Amino acid sequence: MTNSDHTSPEPAATDAAAEVIATATTATTATTATTATTATTATTATADAIVPDTKDWTWVLEQPCADCGLDAGAVLREDVAGMVRANAAGWTAVLGGDPEALRRRPRPEIWSDLEYACHVRDVFRLFRVRLDLMLDQDDPLFANWDQDATAVAERYGEQRPAVVAVELAEAAEALAAAFEGVAGARWARTGNRSDGARFTVESFARYLIHDPVHHLYDVTGERV
């Protein structure tokens, strides 16, 4: 799987969500009780089988991704909002499938479709928080986020697909609307990860969109 950050076991792209930071996971932790099932279904594979992705996915800003086919560096910044919404629609379709099939991992070390969807939802939430920081503060440093720890702590594989679909769509719309509100010199505002990666709002938008696009490819096999 790819990363959306680069801190602990994760840096970037499909790479995209915890070192559960208070600002980014207020919504996530608040919905855990409603999204995690109390019932009998459990994931078919153990969480500790996942091998953390420690690659730095910022390379997607320099060259097309050979797997999903997206050339993130060529994406127009004004198109990102629409791409986020289109991607969310794709996840809604995926999450309409059989719940048990959605929880089933293809291999123990690969997330299930449901786990990928939960990750994308949290990436949308996290990147909305980081975008707000870049727009409201001068050159902020992002708090670290561990996507693999989040998946375990939030029990991704036990959440309810129908609820995740609603939450993902809401998070995508909030992020898309936030990008639509950026204009002029604000695209050049900056923010930093603790690993030294530095983004402008424009490069941040392009970097972000590769993560959910790549993960939709992970579960559907459909390239851009």
C-alpha atoms as a printed R data frame, in Angstrom:
    type eleno elety resid chain resno       x       y       z
1   ATOM     1    CA   MET     A     1   0.000   0.000   0.000
2   ATOM     2    CA   THR     A     2   1.131   3.547  -0.440
3   ATOM     3    CA   ASN     A     3   1.501   6.235   2.135
4   ATOM     4    CA   SER     A     4   0.066   9.656   2.604
5   ATOM     5    CA   ASP     A     5   2.559  11.078   4.938
6   ATOM     6    CA   HIS     A     6   6.129  10.452   5.738
7   ATOM     7    CA   THR     A     7   6.689   9.979   9.369
8   ATOM     8    CA   SER     A     8   6.938   6.731  11.252
9   ATOM     9    CA   PRO     A     9   5.971   4.015   8.866
10  ATOM    10    CA   GLU     A    10   4.684   6.278   6.176
11  ATOM    11    CA   PRO     A    11   5.422   9.117   3.888
12  ATOM    12    CA   ALA     A    12   3.199   9.845   1.091
13  ATOM    13    CA   ALA     A    13   0.920   8.903  -1.661
14  ATOM    14    CA   THR     A    14  -1.677   6.495  -1.809
15  ATOM    15    CA   ASP     A    15   0.260   7.368   0.221
16  ATOM    16    CA   ALA     A    16  -2.764   8.594   1.945
17  ATOM    17    CA   ALA     A    17  -4.375   8.174   7.044
18  ATOM    18    CA   ALA     A    18  -2.606   8.182  13.032
19  ATOM    19    CA   GLU     A    19  -0.365   9.178  15.166
20  ATOM    20    CA   VAL     A    20  -3.819  10.403  15.874
21  ATOM    21    CA   ILE     A    21  -3.218  14.118  16.026
22  ATOM    22    CA   ALA     A    22  -5.815  16.024  17.946
23  ATOM    23    CA   THR     A    23  -6.582  18.406  15.125
24  ATOM    24    CA   ALA     A    24  -6.864  15.775  12.414
25  ATOM    25    CA   THR     A    25  -8.672  13.082  14.272
26  ATOM    26    CA   THR     A    26 -11.298  14.919  16.229
27  ATOM    27    CA   ALA     A    27 -13.761  13.738  13.630
28  ATOM    28    CA   THR     A    28 -12.226  10.291  13.302
29  ATOM    29    CA   THR     A    29 -12.208   9.469  16.987
30  ATOM    30    CA   ALA     A    30 -15.651  10.943  17.451
31  ATOM    31    CA   THR     A    31 -17.085   8.566  14.884
32  ATOM    32    CA   THR     A    32 -15.231   5.436  15.957
33  ATOM    33    CA   ALA     A    33 -18.069   4.259  18.151
34  ATOM    34    CA   THR     A    34 -20.556   4.541  15.341
35  ATOM    35    CA   THR     A    35 -18.378   3.162  12.564
36  ATOM    36    CA   ALA     A    36 -16.840   0.225  14.375
37  ATOM    37    CA   THR     A    37 -19.214  -2.707  14.663
38  ATOM    38    CA   THR     A    38 -19.880  -4.234  18.014
39  ATOM    39    CA   ALA     A    39 -21.000  -7.355  16.320
40  ATOM    40    CA   THR     A    40 -19.473 -10.609  15.480
41  ATOM    41    CA   THR     A    41 -17.673  -9.963  12.228
42  ATOM    42    CA   ALA     A    42 -13.949  -9.531  12.443
43  ATOM    43    CA   THR     A    43 -11.291  -9.082   9.841
44  ATOM    44    CA   THR     A    44 -10.127 -12.286   8.237
45  ATOM    45    CA   ALA     A    45  -6.486 -11.389   8.707
46  ATOM    46    CA   THR     A    46  -4.552  -9.989  11.619
47  ATOM    47    CA   ALA     A    47  -3.585  -6.331  11.604
48  ATOM    48    CA   ASP     A    48   0.027  -7.043  12.446
49  ATOM    49    CA   ALA     A    49   0.464  -8.823   9.099
50  ATOM    50    CA   ILE     A    50   0.611  -5.451   7.347
51  ATOM    51    CA   VAL     A    51   4.133  -4.385   6.409
52  ATOM    52    CA   PRO     A    52   4.451  -0.601   6.905
53  ATOM    53    CA   ASP     A    53   5.192   1.371   3.754
54  ATOM    54    CA   THR     A    54   8.233   3.512   4.490
55  ATOM    55    CA   LYS     A    55   8.838   4.840   0.971
56  ATOM    56    CA   ASP     A    56   8.737   8.556   0.299
57  ATOM    57    CA   TRP     A    57   5.978   8.971  -2.266
58  ATOM    58    CA   THR     A    58   6.772  12.587  -3.105
59  ATOM    59    CA   TRP     A    59   8.346  11.230  -6.290
60  ATOM    60    CA   VAL     A    60   4.828  11.184  -7.770
61  ATOM    61    CA   LEU     A    61   5.187  14.941  -8.232
62  ATOM    62    CA   GLU     A    62   8.099  14.331 -10.618
63  ATOM    63    CA   GLN     A    63   6.923  11.412 -12.743
64  ATOM    64    CA   PRO     A    64   3.777   9.433 -13.590
65  ATOM    65    CA   CYS     A    65   2.865   6.460 -11.411
66  ATOM    66    CA   ALA     A    66   3.457   3.286 -13.391
67  ATOM    67    CA   ASP     A    67   0.845   1.415 -11.341
68  ATOM    68    CA   CYS     A    68  -2.271   3.593 -11.246
69  ATOM    69    CA   GLY     A    69  -1.306   5.682 -14.285
70  ATOM    70    CA   LEU     A    70  -1.818   9.109 -12.732
71  ATOM    71    CA   ASP     A    71   0.619  11.857 -13.683
72  ATOM    72    CA   ALA     A    72   0.064  13.948 -10.554
73  ATOM    73    CA   GLY     A    73   2.620  16.551 -11.580
74  ATOM    74    CA   ALA     A    74   0.576  17.367 -14.688
75  ATOM    75    CA   VAL     A    75  -2.727  17.756 -12.852
76  ATOM    76    CA   LEU     A    76  -4.108  21.295 -12.989
77  ATOM    77    CA   ARG     A    77  -4.540  22.654  -9.494
78  ATOM    78    CA   GLU     A    78  -8.047  23.830 -10.353
79  ATOM    79    CA   ASP     A    79  -9.007  20.258 -11.266
80  ATOM    80    CA   VAL     A    80  -8.148  18.707  -7.903
81  ATOM    81    CA   ALA     A    81 -11.488  19.493  -6.257
82  ATOM    82    CA   GLY     A    82 -13.415  17.753  -9.025
83  ATOM    83    CA   MET     A    83 -11.029  14.806  -8.951
84  ATOM    84    CA   VAL     A    84 -11.578  14.420  -5.197
85  ATOM    85    CA   ARG     A    85 -15.342  14.319  -5.714
86  ATOM    86    CA   ALA     A    86 -15.064  11.832  -8.593
87  ATOM    87    CA   ASN     A    87 -12.811   9.620  -6.520
88  ATOM    88    CA   ALA     A    88 -15.288   9.668  -3.628
89  ATOM    89    CA   ALA     A    89 -18.025   8.519  -6.007
90  ATOM    90    CA   GLY     A    90 -15.826   5.578  -6.967
91  ATOM    91    CA   TRP     A    91 -15.441   4.597  -3.324
92  ATOM    92    CA   THR     A    92 -19.189   4.855  -2.778
93  ATOM    93    CA   ALA     A    93 -19.643   2.270  -5.519
94  ATOM    94    CA   VAL     A    94 -17.001  -0.006  -3.995
95  ATOM    95    CA   LEU     A    95 -18.539   0.225  -0.534
96  ATOM    96    CA   GLY     A    96 -21.916  -0.812  -1.886
97  ATOM    97    CA   GLY     A    97 -20.617  -4.358  -2.234
98  ATOM    98    CA   ASP     A    98 -21.024  -7.337   0.073
99  ATOM    99    CA   PRO     A    99 -19.792  -6.349   3.564
100 ATOM   100    CA   GLU     A   100 -18.033  -9.621   4.195
101 ATOM   101    CA   ALA     A   101 -16.234  -9.471   0.858
102 ATOM   102    CA   LEU     A   102 -15.209  -5.882   1.600
103 ATOM   103    CA   ARG     A   103 -13.611  -7.015   4.882
104 ATOM   104    CA   ARG     A   104 -11.677  -9.873   3.286
105 ATOM   105    CA   ARG     A   105  -7.998  -9.257   2.649
106 ATOM   106    CA   PRO     A   106  -6.638 -10.628  -0.644
107 ATOM   107    CA   ARG     A   107  -3.487 -11.532   1.263
108 ATOM   108    CA   PRO     A   108  -2.643 -11.120   4.957
109 ATOM   109    CA   GLU     A   109  -0.215  -8.294   4.214
110 ATOM   110    CA   ILE     A   110  -2.625  -6.310   2.004
111 ATOM   111    CA   TRP     A   111  -5.497  -4.211   3.290
112 ATOM   112    CA   SER     A   112  -9.051  -5.210   2.479
113 ATOM   113    CA   ASP     A   113 -11.200  -2.926   0.322
114 ATOM   114    CA   LEU     A   114 -12.875  -1.644   3.490
115 ATOM   115    CA   GLU     A   115  -9.557  -0.864   5.145
116 ATOM   116    CA   TYR     A   116  -8.409   1.050   2.073
117 ATOM   117    CA   ALA     A   117 -11.670   3.019   2.087
118 ATOM   118    CA   CYS     A   118 -11.255   3.914   5.766
119 ATOM   119    CA   HIS     A   119  -7.714   5.052   5.026
120 ATOM   120    CA   VAL     A   120  -8.853   7.272   2.152
121 ATOM   121    CA   ARG     A   121 -11.559   8.809   4.341
122 ATOM   122    CA   ASP     A   122  -8.953   9.655   6.962
123 ATOM   123    CA   VAL     A   123  -6.532  10.984   4.340
124 ATOM   124    CA   PHE     A   124  -9.235  13.380   3.152
125 ATOM   125    CA   ARG     A   125  -9.784  14.498   6.750
126 ATOM   126    CA   LEU     A   126  -6.093  14.870   7.483
127 ATOM   127    CA   PHE     A   127  -5.327  16.811   4.334
128 ATOM   128    CA   ARG     A   128  -8.207  19.189   5.038
129 ATOM   129    CA   VAL     A   129  -6.608  19.943   8.416
130 ATOM   130    CA   ARG     A   130  -3.188  20.427   6.852
131 ATOM   131    CA   LEU     A   131  -4.589  22.606   4.081
132 ATOM   132    CA   ASP     A   132  -6.230  24.822   6.688
133 ATOM   133    CA   LEU     A   133  -2.912  25.081   8.519
134 ATOM   134    CA   MET     A   134  -1.126  26.170   5.348
135 ATOM   135    CA   LEU     A   135  -3.753  28.798   4.625
136 ATOM   136    CA   ASP     A   136  -4.013  30.115   8.178
137 ATOM   137    CA   GLN     A   137  -0.407  29.920   9.406
138 ATOM   138    CA   ASP     A   138   2.947  30.857   7.942
139 ATOM   139    CA   ASP     A   139   4.966  27.816   6.873
140 ATOM   140    CA   PRO     A   140   3.527  25.395   9.488
141 ATOM   141    CA   LEU     A   141   5.086  22.083  10.509
142 ATOM   142    CA   PHE     A   142   2.598  19.236  10.254
143 ATOM   143    CA   ALA     A   143   2.174  16.897  13.190
144 ATOM   144    CA   ASN     A   144   3.231  13.340  12.389
145 ATOM   145    CA   TRP     A   145   0.644  10.765  11.369
146 ATOM   146    CA   ASP     A   146   1.084   6.993  11.351
147 ATOM   147    CA   GLN     A   147  -1.408   5.461   8.938
148 ATOM   148    CA   ASP     A   148  -0.771   1.891  10.059
149 ATOM   149    CA   ALA     A   149  -1.225   2.667  13.751
150 ATOM   150    CA   THR     A   150  -4.434   4.479  12.867
151 ATOM   151    CA   ALA     A   151  -5.777   1.468  10.988
152 ATOM   152    CA   VAL     A   152  -5.251  -0.706  14.056
153 ATOM   153    CA   ALA     A   153  -6.465   1.819  16.621
154 ATOM   154    CA   GLU     A   154  -9.604   2.666  14.639
155 ATOM   155    CA   ARG     A   155 -10.264  -1.007  13.777
156 ATOM   156    CA   TYR     A   156 -10.714  -0.273  10.101
157 ATOM   157    CA   GLY     A   157 -11.638  -3.858   9.236
158 ATOM   158    CA   GLU     A   158 -14.582  -3.832  11.646
159 ATOM   159    CA   GLN     A   159 -16.216  -0.598  10.558
160 ATOM   160    CA   ARG     A   160 -19.533  -0.604   8.715
161 ATOM   161    CA   PRO     A   161 -19.168  -0.039   4.964
162 ATOM   162    CA   ALA     A   162 -22.386   1.986   4.667
163 ATOM   163    CA   VAL     A   163 -21.265   4.368   7.400
164 ATOM   164    CA   VAL     A   164 -17.751   4.643   5.968
165 ATOM   165    CA   ALA     A   165 -19.237   5.509   2.567
166 ATOM   166    CA   VAL     A   166 -21.134   8.455   4.061
167 ATOM   167    CA   GLU     A   167 -18.141   9.648   6.078
168 ATOM   168    CA   LEU     A   168 -15.782   9.363   3.108
169 ATOM   169    CA   ALA     A   169 -18.148  11.365   0.891
170 ATOM   170    CA   GLU     A   170 -18.489  14.064   3.555
171 ATOM   171    CA   ALA     A   171 -14.728  14.283   4.063
172 ATOM   172    CA   ALA     A   172 -14.145  14.440   0.310
173 ATOM   173    CA   GLU     A   173 -16.681  17.246  -0.137
174 ATOM   174    CA   ALA     A   174 -15.150  19.269   2.704
175 ATOM   175    CA   LEU     A   175 -11.686  18.919   1.194
176 ATOM   176    CA   ALA     A   176 -12.880  19.658  -2.345
177 ATOM   177    CA   ALA     A   177 -14.669  22.783  -1.173
178 ATOM   178    CA   ALA     A   178 -11.550  23.909   0.686
179 ATOM   179    CA   PHE     A   179  -9.429  23.557  -2.459
180 ATOM   180    CA   GLU     A   180 -12.050  25.432  -4.466
181 ATOM   181    CA   GLY     A   181 -11.678  28.325  -2.047
182 ATOM   182    CA   VAL     A   182  -7.965  28.756  -2.794
183 ATOM   183    CA   ALA     A   183  -7.107  31.544  -5.215
184 ATOM   184    CA   GLY     A   184  -4.236  33.692  -6.389
185 ATOM   185    CA   ALA     A   185  -1.130  33.909  -4.235
186 ATOM   186    CA   ARG     A   186  -2.586  31.524  -1.658
187 ATOM   187    CA   TRP     A   187  -1.615  28.610  -3.910
188 ATOM   188    CA   ALA     A   188   2.010  29.482  -3.101
189 ATOM   189    CA   ARG     A   189   1.635  29.257   0.681
190 ATOM   190    CA   THR     A   190   3.804  26.556   2.242
191 ATOM   191    CA   GLY     A   191   3.798  23.765   4.813
192 ATOM   192    CA   ASN     A   192   6.304  21.161   5.987
193 ATOM   193    CA   ARG     A   193   6.490  17.544   7.077
194 ATOM   194    CA   SER     A   194   8.869  16.490   9.803
195 ATOM   195    CA   ASP     A   195  10.927  14.443   7.307
196 ATOM   196    CA   GLY     A   196  11.921  17.644   5.492
197 ATOM   197    CA   ALA     A   197   9.392  17.478   2.665
198 ATOM   198    CA   ARG     A   198   8.084  20.949   1.856
199 ATOM   199    CA   PHE     A   199   4.928  21.726  -0.083
200 ATOM   200    CA   THR     A   200   3.163  24.685  -1.550
201 ATOM   201    CA   VAL     A   201  -0.622  24.478  -1.509
202 ATOM   202    CA   GLU     A   202  -0.399  23.751  -5.238
203 ATOM   203    CA   SER     A   203   2.062  20.852  -4.928
204 ATOM   204    CA   PHE     A   204   0.174  19.651  -1.826
205 ATOM   205    CA   ALA     A   205  -3.010  19.404  -3.916
206 ATOM   206    CA   ARG     A   206  -1.264  17.364  -6.613
207 ATOM   207    CA   TYR     A   207   0.445  15.154  -4.057
208 ATOM   208    CA   LEU     A   208  -2.833  14.529  -2.248
209 ATOM   209    CA   ILE     A   209  -4.818  13.411  -5.270
210 ATOM   210    CA   HIS     A   210  -2.481  10.562  -6.098
211 ATOM   211    CA   ASP     A   211  -3.247   8.803  -2.807
212 ATOM   212    CA   PRO     A   212  -6.994   8.159  -3.220
213 ATOM   213    CA   VAL     A   213  -6.618   7.580  -6.963
214 ATOM   214    CA   HIS     A   214  -3.919   4.979  -6.388
215 ATOM   215    CA   HIS     A   215  -5.898   3.223  -3.673
216 ATOM   216    CA   LEU     A   216  -8.997   3.035  -5.859
217 ATOM   217    CA   TYR     A   217  -6.757   1.344  -8.413
218 ATOM   218    CA   ASP     A   218  -5.569  -1.005  -5.622
219 ATOM   219    CA   VAL     A   219  -9.105  -2.274  -5.077
220 ATOM   220    CA   THR     A   220 -10.578  -2.078  -8.605
221 ATOM   221    CA   GLY     A   221  -7.551  -2.648 -10.827
222 ATOM   222    CA   GLU     A   222  -8.712   0.236 -13.035
223 ATOM   223    CA   ARG     A   223  -5.943   2.632 -14.112
224 ATOM   224    CA   VAL     A   224  -6.456   6.321 -14.800
